[in-house]
Amino acid sequence: MRGLYTVQTKDGPVLSKARGLFREDGTKPIVGDFVTIRMAPDGDIGYIEEVDERENQLLRPPVANIDRVFIVMSVREPNISLVLLDRFLVMCEREHLSAQIVLNKSDLIDDNFHKEIGSLYENMGYEVIYASTITKEGLDAIHEQMKEGTTAFAGPSGVGKSSILQALIPGFTFETGKISEKNKRGRHTTRHIEITPIGDDAYVLDTPGFSSLELIFVDDESDLSHYFPDFPQGECRFDNCLHRKEPHCAVKAAVEEGTVAKSRYENYLTFLEEIEERRKY
């Protein structure tokens, strides 16, 4: 119900409302927040009095205080989007979050293209897990990392986030749906965010799929390149180099040498233009 939050306490879940002051200062509790609540006199409902300072926060999906993120992308049905993957990696880098890339539906790989993608991101320092609920590839590696802390699964609709969780966690019941043959996107997939305890001090977040991600969390275009760990840092002639038209740019040189992937650089330029356009308004 709109305006109501389920707060997990040591005595069980408590249905709660946020106090009016949160609406006044723009604060809105999100999944993963640690909060202080006060029970109503009749004890039927709680009131959120305070939201603790967040260690980290993602804007999409809107979750807080997570320890790791599995970015799930399917190799096919729907085909992988490197633009969307790079957008999400930028957000994780900004929040100093540990991000693992899950290339799901690995049973559908029939060429070297996706292996090359995996190698590309592994060379940047990201862990890449090939996974399949059909062959069970990669599921043990994912499950091992979920044993402690809070883990979020995120990615586009239809890539199989909930299906992976159902294969790993007995009784996991988030609603999933088949892929539409018309557009290869998910139907009846996860519509909301819910945190689920899966062990002692272990929680998982399954999140709604998304088809776009605006970089509104990047405050200044000069910050963007810092969220690309594969880019040379501090090696350009000019300190304010945006790695676009400036001479003696280490990033452009790395692209020409092949040590920075062309796809990454092209996505960087797209993001840079988007940020600059937004700042005009």
Rosetta silent file (secondary structure, phi, psi, omega in degrees, C-alpha in Angstrom):
SEQUENCE: MRGLYTVQTKDGPVLSKARGLFREDGTKPIVGDFVTIRMAPDGDIGYIEEVDERENQLLRPPVANIDRVFIVMSVREPNISLVLLDRFLVMCEREHLSAQIVLNKSDLIDDNFHKEIGSLYENMGYEVIYASTITKEGLDAIHEQMKEGTTAFAGPSGVGKSSILQALIPGFTFETGKISEKNKRGRHTTRHIEITPIGDDAYVLDTPGFSSLELIFVDDESDLSHYFPDFPQGECRFDNCLHRKEPHCAVKAAVEEGTVAKSRYENYLTFLEEIEERRKY
SCORE:     score description
SCORE:     0.000 S_00000001
   1 L     0.000  139.891 -176.099    0.000    0.000    0.000 S_00000001
   2 L   -61.430  134.433  177.692    1.306    3.426   -0.894 S_00000001
   3 L    85.328   -1.358  178.653    3.005    5.255    1.992 S_00000001
   4 E  -111.661  143.828 -178.827    3.428    2.130    4.107 S_00000001
   5 E  -126.790  142.677  172.898    6.713    0.358    4.793 S_00000001
   6 E   -96.310  116.868 -178.586    7.432   -3.072    6.218 S_00000001
   7 E  -105.528  123.678  177.887   10.180   -2.736    8.830 S_00000001
   8 E   -82.445  124.294  176.982   11.973   -5.886    9.946 S_00000001
   9 E  -123.184  173.122  179.099   12.595   -5.919   13.713 S_00000001
  10 L   -64.126  -20.069  179.249   13.867   -8.543   16.148 S_00000001
  11 L   -98.152    5.469 -179.939   10.223   -9.232   16.993 S_00000001
  12 E   115.458  178.654 -177.634    9.162   -9.601   13.389 S_00000001
  13 E   -71.907  142.157  179.170    7.903   -7.326   10.585 S_00000001
  14 E  -126.868  122.964  175.418    6.089   -4.112   11.527 S_00000001
  15 E   -72.677  125.925 -171.021    3.910   -2.195    9.091 S_00000001
  16 E  -135.878  157.247  173.037    4.984    1.447    9.415 S_00000001
  17 E  -112.952  151.056  175.311    4.360    4.952    8.128 S_00000001
  18 E   -87.074  139.007  178.961    6.997    7.635    7.559 S_00000001
  19 L   -65.320  156.393 -177.820    6.633   10.789    9.611 S_00000001
  20 H   -60.280  -27.846 -176.739    5.657   13.995    7.824 S_00000001
  21 H   -63.775  -28.106  177.659    9.079   15.560    8.383 S_00000001
  22 H   -65.982  -38.860  178.259   10.591   13.139    5.886 S_00000001
  23 H   -67.348  -33.363 -177.847    8.265   14.424    3.222 S_00000001
  24 H   -69.763  -39.837 -177.821    9.137   17.983    4.143 S_00000001
  25 H   -98.025    7.552  174.945   12.916   17.603    3.767 S_00000001
  26 L    85.144    1.531  178.927   12.736   15.245    0.793 S_00000001
  27 L   -79.117  134.668  176.855   13.905   12.154    2.653 S_00000001
  28 L  -134.374  120.999  177.993   12.191    8.945    1.663 S_00000001
  29 L   -58.149  140.679  176.988   12.989    5.605    3.305 S_00000001
  30 L  -128.954  166.016 -177.960   14.176    3.000    0.815 S_00000001
  31 E   -60.419  131.831 -178.338   14.790   -0.726    0.986 S_00000001
  32 L   101.457  -11.964  178.448   17.903   -1.488    3.011 S_00000001
  33 L   -67.134  145.358  167.206   17.659    1.544    5.300 S_00000001
  34 L   -95.695  126.634 -173.236   18.236    1.177    9.022 S_00000001
  35 E  -132.389  160.769  171.760   15.473    3.096   10.788 S_00000001
  36 E  -108.205  130.117 -179.393   14.129    3.946   14.219 S_00000001
  37 E  -121.583  155.226  174.297   10.412    3.398   14.692 S_00000001
  38 E  -122.143  130.371 -178.552    7.879    4.305   17.344 S_00000001
  39 E   -80.605  144.195  174.577    4.838    2.127   17.848 S_00000001
  40 L   -65.863  155.701 -178.813    1.364    3.635   17.907 S_00000001
  41 L   -52.938  -35.562 -179.152   -0.450    3.462   21.291 S_00000001
  42 L   -83.063   -6.910  176.029   -2.620    0.613   20.064 S_00000001
  43 L    74.976   10.677 -177.071    0.450   -1.237   18.826 S_00000001
  44 L   -88.257  -23.132 -175.193   -0.999   -1.916   15.383 S_00000001
  45 L  -146.161  152.429  178.400    1.323    0.262   13.323 S_00000001
  46 E  -107.524  161.683  176.659    4.746    1.850   13.602 S_00000001
  47 E  -124.645  124.877  179.868    5.984    5.315   12.708 S_00000001
  48 E   -75.153  115.080 -176.914    9.453    5.795   11.207 S_00000001
  49 E   -91.790  -31.838 -172.332   11.122    8.463   13.335 S_00000001
  50 E  -154.146  141.823  173.358   14.635    8.441   11.891 S_00000001
  51 E  -111.516  122.008 -179.456   16.614    7.063    8.960 S_00000001
  52 L   -65.944  157.338  176.776   20.252    6.271    9.741 S_00000001
  53 L   -60.947  136.560 -176.155   23.007    7.624    7.521 S_00000001
  54 L   -86.190  137.963  174.277   23.491    5.364    4.505 S_00000001
  55 L   -72.700  -36.556  176.023   26.798    3.662    3.780 S_00000001
  56 L  -158.211  167.332 -178.026   25.901    3.583    0.096 S_00000001
  57 E  -156.871  133.999  170.850   22.887    4.013   -2.128 S_00000001
  58 E  -102.789  144.241  179.078   21.846    3.069   -5.619 S_00000001
  59 E   -85.781  -33.445  178.457   19.327    5.211   -7.449 S_00000001
  60 L  -145.411  107.366    0.949   18.084    2.448   -9.706 S_00000001
  61 L   -72.651  149.528 -179.133   17.130    0.186   -8.147 S_00000001
  62 E   -75.958   93.277  179.278   16.642    2.464   -5.112 S_00000001
  63 E  -136.727  159.260 -176.148   18.338    0.412   -2.367 S_00000001
  64 E  -136.950  159.090  171.903   20.775    1.264    0.417 S_00000001
  65 L    57.854   49.054  178.804   23.431   -0.303    2.639 S_00000001
  66 L  -105.174  155.723 -176.376   24.310   -3.213    0.399 S_00000001
  67 L   -98.321  -28.188 -179.665   27.556   -5.174    0.419 S_00000001
  68 E  -157.650  157.304  178.264   27.674   -6.402   -3.160 S_00000001
  69 E  -128.058  129.042  167.982   25.779   -6.225   -6.425 S_00000001
  70 E   -96.602  112.280  176.037   25.338   -8.936   -8.998 S_00000001
  71 E   -88.675  109.078 -174.733   24.704   -7.194  -12.308 S_00000001
  72 E   -96.941  121.545  175.040   22.823   -9.819  -14.283 S_00000001
  73 E  -127.420  135.131  177.509   22.896   -9.569  -18.055 S_00000001
  74 E   -88.169  145.225  179.401   21.663  -12.323  -20.354 S_00000001
  75 L   -73.929  -30.454  176.464   23.794  -13.311  -23.312 S_00000001
  76 L  -147.539  158.417  173.749   20.653  -13.797  -25.395 S_00000001
  77 L    53.802   64.984    0.041   16.877  -13.332  -25.073 S_00000001
  78 L   -84.998  157.867  178.879   17.335  -10.398  -24.494 S_00000001
  79 L   -65.694  152.112 -177.265   20.749   -9.784  -26.002 S_00000001
  80 L   -65.457  139.966  175.780   23.349   -8.155  -23.784 S_00000001
  81 L  -112.304  108.636  179.797   23.505   -4.350  -23.732 S_00000001
  82 H   -70.760  -28.441  177.229   27.017   -3.091  -23.045 S_00000001
  83 H   -63.654  -47.282 -179.807   25.724    0.486  -22.786 S_00000001
  84 H   -67.510  -38.482  177.127   23.388   -0.471  -19.952 S_00000001
  85 H   -61.195  -45.585 -179.856   26.063   -2.603  -18.313 S_00000001
  86 H   -66.474  -35.336  176.296   28.543    0.279  -18.364 S_00000001
  87 H   -60.342  -45.740 -177.952   25.938    2.663  -16.971 S_00000001
  88 H   -68.974  -35.894  177.772   25.350    0.407  -14.004 S_00000001
  89 H   -64.217  -38.011  176.248   29.081   -0.119  -13.459 S_00000001
  90 H   -59.603  -43.569  179.880   29.550    3.663  -13.337 S_00000001
  91 H   -63.734  -42.288  179.259   26.920    3.857  -10.591 S_00000001
  92 H   -65.629  -41.001  178.651   28.591    1.064   -8.602 S_00000001
  93 H   -62.409  -40.504 -179.972   32.020    2.658   -8.967 S_00000001
  94 H   -62.229  -35.059 -178.183   30.670    5.965   -7.709 S_00000001
  95 L   -92.815    5.469  179.863   29.295    4.249   -4.601 S_00000001
  96 L    55.941   41.904 -179.000   32.450    2.147   -4.106 S_00000001
  97 L   -99.288  141.046  175.299   30.355   -0.992   -4.366 S_00000001
  98 E   -72.964  117.325 -177.000   31.694   -4.429   -5.170 S_00000001
  99 E  -117.291  126.059  171.782   30.090   -5.389   -8.484 S_00000001
 100 E  -109.216  140.925 -179.361   30.155   -8.830  -10.050 S_00000001
 101 E  -100.044  123.062  177.241   28.935   -9.327  -13.606 S_00000001
 102 E  -106.935  114.980  174.636   26.731  -12.362  -14.208 S_00000001
 103 E   -93.113   96.164 -172.717   26.394  -13.377  -17.849 S_00000001
 104 E   -85.929  165.803 -177.234   23.257  -15.466  -17.548 S_00000001
 105 L    62.551   40.925 -178.040   21.763  -18.028  -19.942 S_00000001
 106 H   -63.285  -17.569  176.954   25.278  -19.218  -20.788 S_00000001
 107 H   -67.613  -12.779  179.692   23.723  -22.352  -22.288 S_00000001
 108 H   -94.061   -2.505  179.083   22.692  -20.137  -25.229 S_00000001
 109 L   -69.535  127.209  179.029   26.270  -19.106  -26.111 S_00000001
 110 L  -131.557   14.821  176.850   27.152  -20.460  -29.539 S_00000001
 111 L  -153.602 -174.172 -176.871   30.162  -18.332  -30.510 S_00000001
 112 L   -89.060   -5.047 -173.893   33.158  -16.528  -29.013 S_00000001
 113 H   -56.657  -48.796 -175.683   31.506  -13.109  -28.805 S_00000001
 114 H   -73.617  -30.090  174.478   30.308  -13.411  -25.233 S_00000001
 115 H   -65.127  -36.736  177.755   33.537  -15.007  -24.057 S_00000001
 116 H   -66.699  -37.539  176.180   35.345  -11.962  -25.456 S_00000001
 117 H   -62.930  -46.120  178.593   32.979   -9.712  -23.513 S_00000001
 118 H   -57.731  -45.411  179.536   33.709  -11.661  -20.336 S_00000001
 119 H   -63.379  -37.644  179.880   37.454  -11.374  -20.890 S_00000001
 120 H   -57.691  -48.526 -176.566   37.122   -7.637  -21.553 S_00000001
 121 H   -78.913  -28.713  173.870   35.561   -6.967  -18.160 S_00000001
 122 H   -63.907  -38.680  178.870   37.741   -9.465  -16.322 S_00000001
 123 H   -66.342  -19.769  175.282   40.785   -7.575  -17.577 S_00000001
 124 L   -82.445  -11.426 -178.788   39.341   -4.447  -15.940 S_00000001
 125 L   107.282   -0.182  178.225   39.276   -6.242  -12.606 S_00000001
 126 L   -83.825  143.169  172.494   35.613   -7.216  -12.488 S_00000001
 127 E   -80.672  129.890  179.414   34.620  -10.745  -11.574 S_00000001
 128 E  -116.779  126.842 -179.975   32.588  -12.304  -14.387 S_00000001
 129 E  -117.880  122.901  172.173   30.425  -15.350  -13.721 S_00000001
 130 E   -85.611  128.315 -172.890   28.859  -17.358  -16.535 S_00000001
 131 L  -134.717  152.732  176.228   25.584  -18.752  -15.225 S_00000001
 132 L  -157.217  129.322  174.936   22.719  -20.942  -16.351 S_00000001
 133 L   -78.892   -9.743  177.493   19.748  -22.334  -14.486 S_00000001
 134 L   -83.217  -51.954 -178.077   19.626  -25.058  -17.157 S_00000001
 135 L   -93.505   -9.794 -177.724   23.181  -26.394  -16.815 S_00000001
 136 L    72.512    8.248  178.418   23.697  -25.013  -13.257 S_00000001
 137 L   -60.305  134.600  172.325   26.924  -23.350  -14.378 S_00000001
 138 L    80.325  -11.792 -174.894   28.052  -20.576  -12.035 S_00000001
 139 H   -66.623  -38.498  178.518   25.303  -21.028   -9.447 S_00000001
 140 H   -63.544  -39.522 -179.352   27.653  -22.314   -6.736 S_00000001
 141 H   -64.786  -38.449  177.862   29.978  -19.335   -7.238 S_00000001
 142 H   -67.993  -47.042 -175.844   27.062  -16.923   -6.833 S_00000001
 143 H   -61.996  -36.388 -178.399   25.651  -18.722   -3.809 S_00000001
 144 H   -61.089  -38.789 -177.301   28.998  -18.732   -2.003 S_00000001
 145 H   -77.579  -14.119 -176.797   29.190  -14.943   -2.049 S_00000001
 146 L   -88.368    0.349 -171.983   25.642  -14.542   -0.736 S_00000001
 147 L   -73.967  -17.209  179.434   26.336  -16.209    2.613 S_00000001
 148 L  -135.061  147.557  174.527   27.174  -12.951    4.379 S_00000001
 149 E    74.287 -164.936 -177.029   25.866   -9.389    4.211 S_00000001
 150 E  -110.488  125.226 -177.685   23.306   -7.945    1.827 S_00000001
 151 E  -115.015  130.556  177.085   23.392   -8.878   -1.838 S_00000001
 152 E  -109.011  137.908  172.088   21.417   -7.088   -4.551 S_00000001
 153 E  -106.643  127.073 -177.943   20.552   -8.582   -7.922 S_00000001
 154 E  -141.501  154.790  178.769   19.984   -5.994  -10.627 S_00000001
 155 L   158.323  176.494 -178.397   19.692   -5.897  -14.377 S_00000001
 156 L   -64.387  165.513  175.845   17.241   -5.487  -17.274 S_00000001
 157 L   -64.231  142.802  172.400   13.893   -7.252  -17.408 S_00000001
 158 L    82.700    3.837 -176.999   13.922  -10.839  -18.572 S_00000001
 159 L   -85.169  -10.563  173.703   17.592  -11.588  -17.898 S_00000001
 160 L   102.587   24.288  179.889   16.765  -14.208  -15.253 S_00000001
 161 H   -60.315  -53.634 -177.321   17.501  -12.569  -11.889 S_00000001
 162 H   -66.832  -33.981  178.900   14.578  -14.145  -10.070 S_00000001
 163 H   -64.469  -38.348  175.751   15.085  -17.481  -11.817 S_00000001
 164 H   -62.441  -44.613 -179.493   18.649  -17.613  -10.487 S_00000001
 165 H   -65.018  -37.637  177.793   17.400  -16.871   -6.978 S_00000001
 166 H   -65.754  -32.689  178.230   14.728  -19.536   -7.227 S_00000001
 167 H   -73.709  -26.072 -175.897   17.400  -22.041   -8.241 S_00000001
 168 H   -94.206  -33.171 -171.397   19.597  -21.054   -5.289 S_00000001
 169 L  -118.753  111.532  178.560   17.112  -20.474   -2.483 S_00000001
 170 L   -58.313  131.158  177.107   14.442  -23.076   -1.692 S_00000001
 171 L    85.447    1.340  177.924   11.031  -21.471   -1.426 S_00000001
 172 L   -67.688  123.420 -166.409   11.989  -18.198   -3.080 S_00000001
 173 L  -122.597   17.462  176.495    8.669  -17.117   -4.544 S_00000001
 174 L   -58.076  141.608 -176.299    9.041  -13.781   -6.333 S_00000001
 175 L   -70.625  130.866  175.959    6.820  -13.793   -9.377 S_00000001
 176 L  -127.010  168.180 -179.528    8.574  -14.426  -12.674 S_00000001
 177 L  -144.738  168.598  179.707    7.359  -14.810  -16.210 S_00000001
 178 L   -76.173  167.469  177.216    8.339  -16.154  -19.580 S_00000001
 179 E   -84.658  132.409  176.472   10.059  -14.112  -22.259 S_00000001
 180 L   -68.436  127.750  179.942    7.800  -12.555  -24.858 S_00000001
 181 L   -67.549  -23.482 -176.671    8.670  -13.974  -28.271 S_00000001
 182 L   -70.511  -46.349 -174.924    7.715  -10.634  -29.846 S_00000001
 183 L  -125.026    3.508  176.610   10.292   -8.421  -28.123 S_00000001
 184 L    62.098   23.596  177.649   12.381  -10.886  -26.081 S_00000001
 185 L  -109.895  161.028 -175.505   11.619   -8.988  -22.890 S_00000001
 186 E   -73.342  147.409  173.110   10.275  -10.316  -19.633 S_00000001
 187 L  -119.287  143.311  177.828    6.588  -10.402  -18.778 S_00000001
 188 L    54.658   39.084  177.837    5.215  -10.433  -15.237 S_00000001
 189 L   -85.980 -177.133 -176.179    8.702  -10.076  -13.832 S_00000001
 190 L   -54.978  129.374 -176.009    9.560   -8.606  -10.434 S_00000001
 191 L  -107.279  -11.031 -176.291    7.557   -5.419   -9.911 S_00000001
 192 L  -143.622  172.608  179.077    8.847   -4.289   -6.531 S_00000001
 193 L  -106.780  132.867  179.406   11.907   -4.436   -4.299 S_00000001
 194 E  -142.595  135.754  177.234   11.900   -6.692   -1.280 S_00000001
 195 E   -94.727  130.715 -174.850   14.664   -7.664    1.109 S_00000001
 196 E  -123.655  123.050  174.631   14.617  -11.343    2.066 S_00000001
 197 E   -69.777  133.370 -179.481   16.595  -12.957    4.906 S_00000001
 198 E  -124.756    5.980  179.627   18.380  -16.084    3.660 S_00000001
 199 E   172.030 -174.876  177.311   20.546  -16.908    6.670 S_00000001
 200 L   -67.693  115.109 -179.885   22.204  -15.506    9.756 S_00000001
 201 L    57.958   36.369  177.271   23.104  -11.922    8.838 S_00000001
 202 E  -134.598  129.666 -177.072   22.531  -12.669    5.158 S_00000001
 203 E  -137.781  155.699  177.797   19.946  -10.940    3.001 S_00000001
 204 E  -133.523  145.501  177.356   19.116  -10.749   -0.677 S_00000001
 205 E  -119.933  119.000  169.563   17.397   -8.100   -2.775 S_00000001
 206 E  -101.078  133.188 -170.461   15.652   -8.984   -6.003 S_00000001
 207 L  -123.905  155.258  177.125   14.818   -5.811   -7.892 S_00000001
 208 L   -60.865  146.107  175.671   12.583   -4.800  -10.799 S_00000001
 209 L   -71.506  158.858  178.879   14.211   -4.881  -14.212 S_00000001
 210 L  -140.525  154.253 -178.223   14.952   -1.634  -16.003 S_00000001
 211 L  -111.080   -5.093  179.415   15.580   -0.657  -19.602 S_00000001
 212 L  -152.450  162.235  178.973   17.385    2.644  -19.003 S_00000001
 213 L  -153.397  108.498  178.122   19.487    4.388  -16.387 S_00000001
 214 L   -78.870  143.675 -176.471   20.099    8.130  -16.365 S_00000001
 215 L   -90.384   47.998 -177.499   23.430    9.268  -14.949 S_00000001
 216 L   -70.968  -11.257  179.993   21.887   11.908  -12.703 S_00000001
 217 L   -85.097   -7.624  175.753   24.189   10.774   -9.892 S_00000001
 218 L   -90.274  110.817 -172.353   27.281   12.114  -11.724 S_00000001
 219 L   -74.606  -32.539 -175.442   27.529   15.696  -10.516 S_00000001
 220 L  -141.965  140.329 -177.975   30.209   16.943  -12.902 S_00000001
 221 H   -60.823  -26.629  179.664   31.436   15.721  -16.277 S_00000001
 222 H   -70.704  -15.074  178.793   35.036   15.855  -15.027 S_00000001
 223 H   -83.151  -21.737 -168.647   34.173   13.115  -12.502 S_00000001
 224 H   -57.304  -46.477 -175.172   32.971   10.607  -15.084 S_00000001
 225 H   -63.182  -22.398  178.693   36.326    9.162  -16.152 S_00000001
 226 H   -68.466  -17.689 -179.579   37.139    8.316  -12.514 S_00000001
 227 H   -95.589    9.559  173.467   34.348    5.741  -12.652 S_00000001
 228 L  -112.526   90.307 -173.585   36.037    3.919  -15.543 S_00000001
 229 L   -63.745  -16.533  178.451   38.768    1.908  -13.756 S_00000001
 230 L   -83.014  -10.899  178.872   40.252    0.773  -17.079 S_00000001
 231 L   -80.392  138.612  171.506   41.068    4.376  -18.055 S_00000001
 232 L   -59.575  135.830 -178.224   44.572    5.690  -17.261 S_00000001
 233 L  -112.123  129.416  175.430   44.273    8.139  -14.386 S_00000001
 234 L    74.185   18.014 -176.839   46.426   11.265  -14.025 S_00000001
 235 L  -109.373   -2.531  178.989   48.512   10.621  -17.139 S_00000001
 236 L   -79.404  158.028  179.885   47.086   13.251  -19.493 S_00000001
 237 L   -64.003  -39.265 -176.018   48.951   16.500  -20.146 S_00000001
 238 L  -104.705  133.601 -178.448   46.034   18.591  -18.864 S_00000001
 239 L   -63.228  -30.294 -177.731   44.544   18.017  -15.424 S_00000001
 240 L   -97.914   23.492 -178.199   41.063   18.920  -16.679 S_00000001
 241 L   -62.757  129.632  176.274   41.247   16.621  -19.716 S_00000001
 242 L   -99.135    3.792  173.165   37.868   15.205  -20.688 S_00000001
 243 L    63.230   39.563 -178.027   39.514   12.681  -23.059 S_00000001
 244 L  -123.763  -69.039 -177.779   37.628   13.903  -26.080 S_00000001
 245 L  -116.271   -4.999 -174.649   39.411   16.548  -28.189 S_00000001
 246 L   -70.193  144.428  177.341   42.347   17.458  -25.962 S_00000001
 247 L   -75.874  158.757  176.313   45.890   16.796  -27.223 S_00000001
 248 L    54.073   48.496  179.953   48.271   14.382  -25.480 S_00000001
 249 L   -96.269  122.962 -177.651   45.403   12.454  -23.889 S_00000001
 250 H   -68.749  -30.643 -179.573   46.430    9.175  -22.249 S_00000001
 251 H   -70.004  -46.813  178.675   42.940    7.705  -22.566 S_00000001
 252 H   -62.611  -36.614  177.515   42.720    8.274  -26.317 S_00000001
 253 H   -64.274  -39.054 -179.992   46.228    6.843  -26.667 S_00000001
 254 H   -66.765  -34.415  176.477   45.150    3.754  -24.710 S_00000001
 255 H   -65.901  -44.233  179.326   42.189    3.282  -27.045 S_00000001
 256 H   -63.940  -34.684  179.603   44.465    3.478  -30.072 S_00000001
 257 H   -80.270  -14.242  179.345   46.847    0.980  -28.457 S_00000001
 258 L    89.541    4.943  178.569   43.988   -1.379  -27.612 S_00000001
 259 L   -83.385  -16.574  169.121   44.494   -1.324  -23.846 S_00000001
 260 L  -118.770  128.419 -176.023   41.113    0.418  -23.443 S_00000001
 261 L   -66.312  140.909  179.542   38.251   -1.151  -25.380 S_00000001
 262 H   -60.051  -38.405 -179.853   36.673    0.965  -28.093 S_00000001
 263 H   -62.500  -37.662  179.151   33.190    0.094  -26.804 S_00000001
 264 H   -67.158  -43.189 -179.355   34.067    1.440  -23.368 S_00000001
 265 H   -66.176  -41.606  179.073   35.433    4.679  -24.786 S_00000001
 266 H   -63.952  -39.006  177.172   32.420    5.170  -27.064 S_00000001
 267 H   -66.715  -38.523  176.635   30.074    4.619  -24.117 S_00000001
 268 H   -58.641  -45.553  179.857   32.102    7.101  -22.084 S_00000001
 269 H   -63.325  -38.663  177.334   31.660    9.747  -24.810 S_00000001
 270 H   -62.816  -44.947 -179.907   27.909    9.053  -24.925 S_00000001
 271 H   -65.654  -39.494 -179.418   27.645    9.444  -21.151 S_00000001
 272 H   -61.637  -44.900  178.816   29.768   12.600  -21.213 S_00000001
 273 H   -63.566  -39.385  179.071   27.490   14.235  -23.771 S_00000001
 274 H   -62.298  -43.105 -179.950   24.431   13.237  -21.765 S_00000001
 275 H   -65.879  -42.540  179.653   25.832   14.828  -18.585 S_00000001
 276 H   -64.641  -39.007  178.953   26.790   18.017  -20.409 S_00000001
 277 H   -64.988  -39.615 -179.385   23.340   18.298  -21.976 S_00000001
 278 H   -66.524  -37.537 -178.679   21.693   17.889  -18.597 S_00000001
 279 H   -66.844  -21.568  177.805   23.870   20.600  -17.054 S_00000001
 280 L   -65.576  -24.854 -175.594   22.627   23.077  -19.671 S_00000001
 281 L  -110.444    0.000    0.000   19.227   22.934  -18.058 S_00000001
